[in-house]
Amino acid sequence: MATGSLRLGAVRVDGATIYWTEGRPTDGGRSALVARAADGRLADVTPSGVDVRTRVHEYGGGAYTVHGGRVYYTELADQRVYSLDPAGGPTPLTPPGPYRYADLVVDPVRNRLLALREDYARPGLEPEAALVGIPLPAAPRGSSAASASSTTTGVEVLASGDDFYAAPRLSPDGSTLAWLAWRHPQMPWDGTELWVAAVLPDGALGPRRLVAGGDRESIFQPEWSPDGTLYFVSDRTGWWNLYRLADGIEPLCPMDAEFGRPLWLLGTTTYAFADPQRIVVTYAQGGRWHLALLQLATGTLRALASDLEPGDSVAATNTHAVLLAGSPRTPDAVVRVDLATGAAETIRPAASLPIDPRALSAPESIEFETEGGRRAFAFFYRPSNPDFAPLPGEHPPLLVVAHGGPTAMATSRLNLEIQYWTSRGFAVVDVNYGGSTGYGRAYRERLDGAWGVVDVADCVNAARHLVDRGEVDPDRLIARGRSAGGYTTLAALAFRPGVFRAGASYYGIADLERMARDTHTFESRYLDRLVGPYPEAAARYRARSPIHFADRLACPVIFFQGLEDRVVPPDQSERMAAAVRARGLMVALVALSGEQHGFRRAESIARCLEAELFFYGAVLGFAPPEAPPLHIDNRPGSRPALIAGPRGPALPGASVVS
C-alpha cells in the first residue's frame, strides 16, 4: 500500500511518445513526469527533485503539456511555469510572485503558452483568476540565469472577471479559443459556461460569445476536432452527454450515461479524437466506467477492452487509445488499447502485486433501499485471505466507507486500501450515496440542502442491508471516510448513535460553519448548495455540525490530520478529538507534519493504516501483530500522554509524525 503504489495521472501523447505523471510515495510524494518512447523505453523526463504539480483550485491538475517534444510544466515549490530542455534542464518562463498556473496549452502560431492563472497578490482576499498568455523564447535556451531572465516578463491577461476558469482550448488553426468559466456559488458540476472568442493578430481575444451552459447546466471538457469543430460534454438532459457545435448544438450519442466527471482536477478527460470521424470515449453506466469507440457518422459505440475500467485521463492516436485504467483484480496502469482489435497493452502499472490472487476480494455491486423509498448503490467486499477462516457461525466486522467530495464516486477498480482490510478479516462496503456522480444529475442533486442527512442515511442503510442479508456482524459496524467522507462519518456517529461501534475520520469536517468561513476559494461557497447560503442558514449549519453534538457520541473515534491542510484546517480534527476525549470515550489523533489534504508520503500512508488497525483492535478486542502501539486516550488502563512533535508540544494524546 505505502511503498509499492504509484499515483498515475495526466496521460498525454505527443507524436509517438506517451507521457504521464507518477506520484511517488517513497520520494516524499513527489510527482515526476515519465515518458515511453517509440522504441518502448521508459524514462523520467523531469530531473530528480522536480515536482510537477500545481495548486490552482488547491487540488491542482493540468500541471504540464508537451508539444513537438518540448515539455512545459508547473513546479510545486514555487508554482512557476518552466520549459524543459533535455540538454540544458528547466528554464523558468514566468516571474516569481504570488501566482499559480495550470491548464497549460501551446499556441504555436504566436509562440506562447496559454494558461489559467491565480493571482494571490491581495492578502486576505480571494485570488484573481484569469486566462493568460506566457511568451516563449524564440529558440531553446539553457537554464542559466541570463537566458532565463529574458523569458520571465510579459505575461499577458487575456480574460478575467469570472471567479474560476478551466480548459482553455485553441482551435487547430489557432484562430479561436474556447474555455470554461463559472462564478460563486456554483461548483463546476453545478453550472459552468462555455465561451469562445477569436484570437486577434496581436494575440488578444476579440469579443467573447457564450456557446452553452449556465447556472443549471454543467459543461465539461471542450475540445476541437482535427477539422476544427468544437465538441463538449453537457448535462442539459440530466446526463453528461457529448455534443458538438455545428449549425446548432447537436447531440452525438444520447443515452442515460455519464460522459463527464466532476472537475476536481483540472485536465481531467473522458474522450479524445482518434481522427475527425472517430472519438475514443469513456462513460459511466450502472456504476461502472466503460471504454468505447464512437463513430461520428453513425453515432454508434463499439466497446473496447471490456475487462478494463477507465480512470480520469484518456488520449488517442489514429490507431490506439492511451489511458489510465484498471480492473477489480489488476492495479491501475497506463495502458494502450488497439482500436482495431481491442487488445490492451500495459505500459506502466501503478503497483506490482506479489500477492496470492485468492487474497483479493472481488467487489459485488449492490443496490438497496434507503430513506424515502429511494434506491442507493455501493460495492461490497467480503473478507478474503487463503490462510484464515472465520470461526463457525461468525460474521465479519464491516467497514462502511463514505467517499470524499462529496461530489465523487466509488468505483470497482482495484483499491489496495480496501484489500488491506479484507485480507485482515474485515468486510467493506464502499457507498455511492445520494450526491455521488456516475448516476445522472438528479442523483447528484439528492444532496442539495441535505448534506449530513442523505449521505448518512445511505451509509447507515447500506450497513443494515448487509446485516439483513446475514453478511456482517451488526455489533461490529465501523464508519470510515476522508474529507467530506470524514464529515459523513462524524455525522453518522453523532446523529445516528448506536449504529456504529467505532469511527475513523481522515481530515474530516466537524464544524460546517468554520468550513464555510475558513477554507480555500474553490470550495468557499460549495456549502451554499449542500447545506444552504451562509450566514442566512447559520442555524442549519450548526444543526448539521458534529462538533456541537459530541454529547451524542457513543463510540470510540480515531482522527488523522495533515498539519499543512488548507482545505480542512487541522483545528477541525483537533477540536473534535478534544470533544470525544472529554466524553470519556476512547480517542486517538494522528497529526502528520508536512502532509496536506490527502497523504502522499509512504511513511504517512503506512503509519495511518497501522494506527487505524491497532485502534480497531483496541475497540474490538484483538491485537494485530504488525501494528505498532498507538497512544489512545481513555483506553482502559492507559494514562494521558503529551507527545512532542516537530512543531513543539502537541495536543494531549496527539501522535505527531514528522
SEMI-533367 format. One record per residue (C-alpha): x, y, z; residue in one letter. Coordinates in steps of 0.2 Angstrom, whole numbers. Example, Ala and Ser with C-alpha at 12.3 -4.5 7.8 and 13.67 -1.06 7.14 Angstrom:
<sites>
      X      Y      Z  code
     62    -22     39     A
     68     -5     36     S
</sites>
This chain:
<sites>
      X      Y      Z  code
      0      0      0     M
     13     13      5     A
     29      9     -5     T
     23     -1    -19     G
     10     10    -27     S
     12     25    -38     L
     -1     38    -42     R
     -3     38    -60     L
    -11     53    -69     G
    -12     65    -84     A
     -9     54    -99     V
     -3     64   -115     R
      3     59   -132     V
     15     69   -142     D
     19     60   -159     G
     25     43   -155     A
     29     47   -137     T
     17     44   -122     I
     19     54   -106     Y
     11     53    -89     W
     14     59    -71     T
     19     47    -57     E
     16     52    -39     G
     30     43    -29     R
     26     40    -10     P
     44     34     -7     T
     51     50    -14     D
     41     62     -2     G
     26     61    -13     G
     35     70    -27     R
     26     69    -44     S
     38     65    -59     A
     35     66    -77     L
     38     50    -86     V
     38     45   -105     A
     38     30   -116     R
     47     32   -132     A
     43     24   -148     A
     55     10   -145     D
     47      6   -129     G
     60     13   -117     R
     53     21   -101     L
     62     36    -93     A
     60     51    -82     D
     58     67    -91     V
     60     78    -76     T
     76     79    -66     P
     77     72    -49     S
     69     84    -36     G
     57     92    -49     V
     39     91    -43     D
     26     93    -57     V
     11     99    -48     R
      0    114    -47     T
    -10    121    -33     R
    -23    130    -43     V
    -40    127    -35     H
    -29    118    -22     E
    -32    101    -30     Y
    -22    105    -45     G
    -22     95    -61     G
    -16    101    -78     G
      1    104    -72     A
     10    100    -89     Y
      9    100   -108     T
     20     94   -122     V
     22    100   -140     H
     34     95   -153     G
     44     85   -140     G
     46    100   -128     R
     39     99   -111     V
     31    114   -101     Y
     26    111    -83     Y
     22    120    -66     T
     34    116    -52     E
     26    114    -35     L
     39    123    -25     A
     37    140    -32     D
     22    137    -44     Q
     31    145    -59     R
     30    138    -76     V
     46    130    -83     Y
     51    125   -100     S
     61    109   -100     L
     76    107   -112     D
     83     89   -111     P
    100     95   -114     A
    100    110   -103     G
     87    107    -89     G
     72    118    -83     P
     71    136    -88     T
     58    147    -79     P
     45    156    -91     L
     35    165    -78     T
     42    178    -65     P
     42    174    -46     P
     27    180    -37     G
     11    176    -29     P
      5    166    -44     Y
     -1    149    -48     R
     -3    142    -66     Y
    -12    127    -73     A
    -21    120    -89     D
     -6    124   -100     L
     -9    124   -119     V
      4    128   -133     V
     -1    142   -145     D
     12    138   -159     P
      6    152   -170     V
     11    165   -158     R
     25    156   -149     N
     17    156   -132     R
      8    146   -119     L
    -10    149   -114     L
    -14    145    -96     A
    -25    148    -81     L
    -18    159    -68     R
    -22    163    -50     E
    -15    179    -43     D
    -13    179    -24     Y
     -6    197    -23     A
    -21    204    -12     R
    -18    197      6     P
    -34    192     14     G
    -44    192     -2     L
    -48    179    -14     E
    -36    176    -28     P
    -40    184    -45     E
    -42    171    -59     A
    -38    174    -77     A
    -33    166    -93     L
    -16    172    -98     V
     -3    171   -112     G
     15    167   -107     I
     28    171   -121     P
     41    158   -126     L
     59    161   -130     P
     62    162   -148     A
     74    147   -148     A
     78    134   -135     P
     88    141   -121     R
     98    133   -106     G
     95    135    -88     S
    107    150    -85     S
    100    165    -76     A
    104    176    -90     A
     94    167   -103     S
     80    164    -90     A
     78    182    -87     S
     73    186   -104     S
     58    174   -104     T
     50    179    -87     T
     42    195    -92     T
     27    200   -102     G
     13    188    -96     V
     -2    195   -103     E
    -20    194    -96     V
    -32    188   -110     L
    -48    186   -100     A
    -53    190    -82     S
    -68    194    -72     G
    -75    177    -68     D
    -71    168    -52     D
    -65    152    -60     F
    -58    147    -77     Y
    -54    130    -84     A
    -50    121   -100     A
    -43    134   -112     P
    -43    125   -129     R
    -36    133   -145     L
    -43    128   -162     S
    -31    118   -174     P
    -28    134   -184     D
    -25    145   -169     G
    -39    157   -174     S
    -52    153   -159     T
    -50    150   -141     L
    -63    141   -131     A
    -64    140   -112     W
    -75    136    -97     L
    -79    149    -83     A
    -90    150    -68     W
    -94    160    -53     R
    -98    158    -35     H
   -108    150    -28     P
   -108    137    -42     Q
    -96    122    -42     M
    -91    116    -60     P
   -103    101    -59     W
   -117    113    -54     D
   -116    126    -68     G
   -102    132    -80     T
   -102    142    -96     E
    -93    138   -112     L
    -86    153   -121     W
    -77    156   -137     V
    -68    171   -144     A
    -57    175   -159     A
    -39    177   -156     V
    -33    193   -164     L
    -17    196   -174     P
     -9    203   -158     D
    -14    188   -148     G
    -28    197   -138     A
    -45    190   -138     L
    -60    198   -148     G
    -77    199   -141     P
    -82    183   -132     R
    -98    173   -136     R
   -107    161   -125     L
   -110    144   -133     V
   -118    134   -120     A
   -120    132   -101     G
   -127    142    -87     G
   -132    140    -68     D
   -142    124    -71     R
   -131    116    -85     E
   -113    109    -82     S
   -101    109    -97     I
    -86     98    -96     F
    -70     96   -107     Q
    -72    107   -123     P
    -61    100   -137     E
    -58    105   -155     W
    -59     91   -168     S
    -44     89   -180     P
    -56     98   -193     D
    -59    112   -182     G
    -77    108   -175     T
    -80    112   -156     L
    -86     97   -145     Y
    -90     97   -127     F
   -100     87   -113     V
   -116     94   -106     S
   -128     88    -93     D
   -143     98   -101     R
   -153     82   -102     T
   -149     76    -84     G
   -135     66    -90     W
   -117     72    -95     W
   -118     68   -114     N
   -107     73   -129     L
   -112     87   -141     Y
   -104     97   -155     R
   -107    115   -161     L
   -112    115   -179     A
   -127    125   -186     D
   -133    122   -168     G
   -129    111   -154     I
   -130     93   -159     E
   -131     78   -148     P
   -119     64   -153     L
   -124     48   -144     C
   -139     52   -132     P
   -140     39   -118     M
   -143     38    -99     D
   -125     38    -96     A
   -111     50    -89     E
    -98     55   -102     F
    -92     68    -89     G
    -84     69    -72     R
    -83     81    -58     P
    -69     94    -62     L
    -60     92    -45     W
    -44     90    -55     L
    -40    102    -70     L
    -35     92    -85     G
    -47     78    -82     T
    -53     70    -99     T
    -66     57   -104     T
    -64     57   -123     Y
    -51     60   -136     A
    -51     61   -155     F
    -43     47   -165     A
    -47     56   -181     D
    -61     68   -187     P
    -73     54   -188     Q
    -69     43   -173     R
    -69     48   -154     I
    -62     37   -140     V
    -74     39   -126     V
    -76     34   -108     T
    -93     34    -99     Y
   -101     28    -83     A
   -117     17    -83     Q
   -123      6    -69     G
   -110     12    -58     G
    -95      6    -69     R
    -85     16    -82     W
    -83      9    -99     H
    -71     12   -114     L
    -78     13   -132     A
    -75     20   -149     L
    -89     32   -156     L
    -91     33   -175     Q
    -97     50   -178     L
   -105     46   -195     A
   -117     33   -187     T
   -117     38   -169     G
   -114     21   -163     T
   -102     14   -149     L
    -91     -1   -151     R
    -84     -7   -134     A
    -65     -8   -132     L
    -56    -19   -118     A
    -72    -23   -109     S
    -62    -30    -94     D
    -54    -13    -90     L
    -62      1    -81     E
    -56     18    -87     P
    -49     31    -75     G
    -49     50    -77     D
    -37     53    -91     S
    -38     47   -109     V
    -28     51   -125     A
    -28     44   -143     A
    -19     42   -159     T
    -27     36   -175     N
    -23     18   -170     T
    -23     17   -151     H
    -32     24   -136     A
    -20     28   -121     V
    -27     29   -104     L
    -27     26    -86     L
    -37     10    -82     A
    -38     -4    -70     G
    -50    -18    -65     S
    -56    -27    -49     P
    -41    -38    -49     R
    -27    -28    -58     T
    -20    -12    -52     P
    -22      4    -61     D
    -10      6    -76     A
     -6     17    -91     V
    -12      6   -105     V
    -13      6   -124     R
    -28     -1   -132     V
    -28     -6   -151     D
    -43      2   -159     L
    -45    -12   -172     A
    -43    -27   -161     T
    -47    -20   -143     G
    -31    -29   -137     A
    -23    -20   -122     A
     -5    -17   -118     E
      1    -12   -100     T
     14      1   -101     I
     16      6    -83     R
      7     -2    -69     P
      4      8    -53     A
      9     -7    -42     A
     16    -24    -44     S
      6    -37    -34     L
     16    -51    -27     P
      0    -57    -19     I
     -9    -73    -19     D
    -24    -69    -30     P
    -35    -78    -18     R
    -31    -64     -5     A
    -40    -51    -17     L
    -59    -48    -13     S
    -70    -45    -28     A
    -82    -31    -27     P
   -101    -35    -28     E
   -112    -21    -35     S
   -127    -19    -23     I
   -142     -9    -24     E
   -153     -6     -8     F
   -167      4     -1     E
   -164     19      8     T
   -174     34     16     E
   -190     39      7     G
   -191     23     -3     G
   -177     28    -14     R
   -163     17    -20     R
   -144     19    -17     A
   -129     10    -23     F
   -112      3    -16     A
    -99    -10    -19     F
    -97    -24     -6     F
    -81    -33     -2     Y
    -81    -49      8     R
    -66    -54     18     P
    -53    -64      8     S
    -37    -72     14     N
    -32    -90      9     P
    -23    -93     26     D
    -38    -90     38     F
    -56    -95     40     A
    -69    -87     52     P
    -74    -96     67     L
    -90   -106     65     P
   -105    -95     64     G
    -95    -79     64     E
   -100    -64     54     H
    -86    -52     50     P
    -85    -34     56     P
    -90    -21     42     L
    -81     -5     37     L
    -93      7     30     V
    -84     19     18     V
    -90     36     13     A
    -80     43     -2     H
    -74     61     -2     G
    -81     75    -12     G
    -95     73     -8     P
    -97     75    -27     T
    -86     60    -32     A
    -89     41    -35     M
    -83     25    -28     A
    -78     13    -42     T
    -75     -6    -44     S
    -56     -4    -49     R
    -44    -12    -38     L
    -41     -2    -22     N
    -27     -9    -12     L
    -33      0      4     E
    -49     -9      3     I
    -39    -25      1     Q
    -28    -21     16     Y
    -44    -23     26     W
    -52    -38     18     T
    -36    -48     19     S
    -37    -45     38     R
    -54    -51     41     G
    -65    -36     38     F
    -79    -34     26     A
    -80    -17     17     V
    -95     -8      9     V
    -90      7     -2     D
   -105     18     -3     V
   -111     28    -18     N
   -123     38     -8     Y
   -135     51    -15     G
   -125     65    -21     G
   -112     54    -30     S
   -108     56    -48     T
   -110     42    -61     G
   -129     41    -59     Y
   -135     57    -68     G
   -139     75    -62     R
   -154     70    -52     A
   -145     58    -41     Y
   -131     71    -39     R
   -144     84    -33     E
   -151     72    -20     R
   -138     80     -8     L
   -143     98    -12     D
   -148    106      5     G
   -146     88     13     A
   -128     85     16     W
   -126     76     33     G
   -144     69     30     V
   -145     59     14     V
   -127     53     14     D
   -128     47     32     V
   -145     38     29     A
   -137     29     14     D
   -122     24     23     C
   -132     18     38     V
   -144      8     26     N
   -130      0     16     A
   -124     -7     33     A
   -142    -13     38     R
   -145    -20     21     H
   -129    -31     23     L
   -134    -36     41     V
   -151    -41     35     D
   -143    -52     21     R
   -133    -61     35     G
   -116    -55     28     E
   -109    -45     43     V
   -110    -43     62     D
   -122    -30     67     P
   -112    -27     83     D
    -96    -23     74     R
   -100     -9     61     L
    -87      4     59     I
    -89     21     49     A
    -74     27     39     R
    -71     42     27     G
    -59     55     21     R
    -63     74     19     S
    -81     75     15     A
    -82     57     19     G
    -74     61     36     G
    -89     73     38     Y
   -101     59     34     T
    -93     48     46     T
    -93     60     60     L
   -111     65     56     A
   -116     47     57     A
   -108     44     74     L
   -116     60     81     A
   -133     59     73     F
   -136     40     72     R
   -129     35     89     P
   -129     16     92     G
   -127     11     74     V
   -108     10     74     F
    -96      3     86     R
    -81     15     81     A
    -76     28     68     G
    -61     34     58     A
    -60     52     51     S
    -47     57     39     Y
    -46     76     39     Y
    -65     76     41     G
    -75     91     43     I
    -83     93     60     A
    -89    111     60     D
    -98    117     44     L
    -99    135     50     E
    -80    135     51     R
    -78    127     35     M
    -89    140     27     A
    -79    154     34     R
    -61    146     33     D
    -57    136     18     T
    -49    139      1     H
    -58    149    -13     T
    -63    135    -24     F
    -74    127    -11     E
    -78    143     -1     S
    -96    143     -7     R
    -98    124    -10     Y
   -109    123      5     L
   -122    135     -1     D
   -129    121    -11     R
   -125    106      0     L
   -132    115     16     V
   -138    132     12     G
   -132    150     10     P
   -122    156     24     Y
   -124    166     36     P
   -143    165     32     E
   -144    147     35     A
   -132    148     50     A
   -144    138     61     A
   -144    123     49     R
   -125    124     49     Y
   -125    122     67     R
   -138    108     67     A
   -128     98     55     R
   -111    101     63     S
   -105     86     74     P
    -94     97     84     I
   -109    104     93     H
   -116     86     96     F
   -102     77    104     A
   -113     73    119     D
   -122     61    107     R
   -107     51    103     L
   -107     34    110     A
    -92     25    102     C
    -73     27    100     P
    -65     38     86     V
    -48     40     78     I
    -43     55     68     F
    -30     58     55     F
    -24     75     50     Q
    -11     84     39     G
     -4     99     48     L
     -2    109     31     E
    -20    106     26     D
    -28    121     18     R
    -45    113     13     V
    -49    106     30     V
    -39    116     43     P
    -31    105     57     P
    -41    113     71     D
    -56    104     65     Q
    -49     87     69     S
    -41     94     85     E
    -57    101     92     R
    -67     85     88     M
    -54     74     96     A
    -54     85    112     A
    -73     84    112     A
    -73     65    111     V
    -59     64    124     R
    -70     75    136     A
    -84     62    134     R
    -73     49    141     G
    -73     39    125     L
    -58     31    118     M
    -50     43    105     V
    -33     45     96     A
    -27     59     85     L
    -13     56     72     V
     -6     73     66     A
      6     72     51     L
     19     85     48     S
     22     90     30     G
      6     82     24     E
     -9     92     16     Q
    -26     87     11     H
    -23     69      6     G
     -7     60     12     F
      7     57     -1     R
     22     50      9     R
     25     32     11     A
     28     33     29     E
     12     43     32     S
      1     30     22     I
      9     16     32     A
      8     24     49     R
    -11     28     47     C
    -16     11     41     L
     -6      3     55     E
    -13     15     68     A
    -31     13     62     E
    -29     -6     63     L
    -22     -5     80     F
    -36      6     86     F
    -49     -6     79     Y
    -40    -20     89     G
    -42    -10    105     A
    -60     -7    102     V
    -65    -25     96     L
    -53    -34    107     G
    -39    -41     96     F
    -20    -37     94     A
    -14    -35     76     P
      4    -42     76     P
     11    -30     63     E
      4    -13     70     A
     15     -3     82     P
      7      4     98     P
     -3     19     97     L
     -7     30    112     H
    -26     30    114     I
    -34     42    127     D
    -47     35    139     N
    -42     17    134     R
    -44      6    150     P
    -28      5    159     G
    -20     20    150     S
    -14     37    156     R
    -15     54    146     P
      2     57    137     A
      9     73    130     L
     20     68    114     I
     32     81    107     A
     31     84     89     G
     41     94     76     P
     31    110     80     R
     33    109     99     G
     21    101    111     P
      5     93    103     A
    -12     92    110     L
    -13     79    124     P
    -14     62    116     G
     -9     68     98     A
      4     57     90     S
     13     69     79     V
     23     61     65     V
     37     71     56     S
</sites>
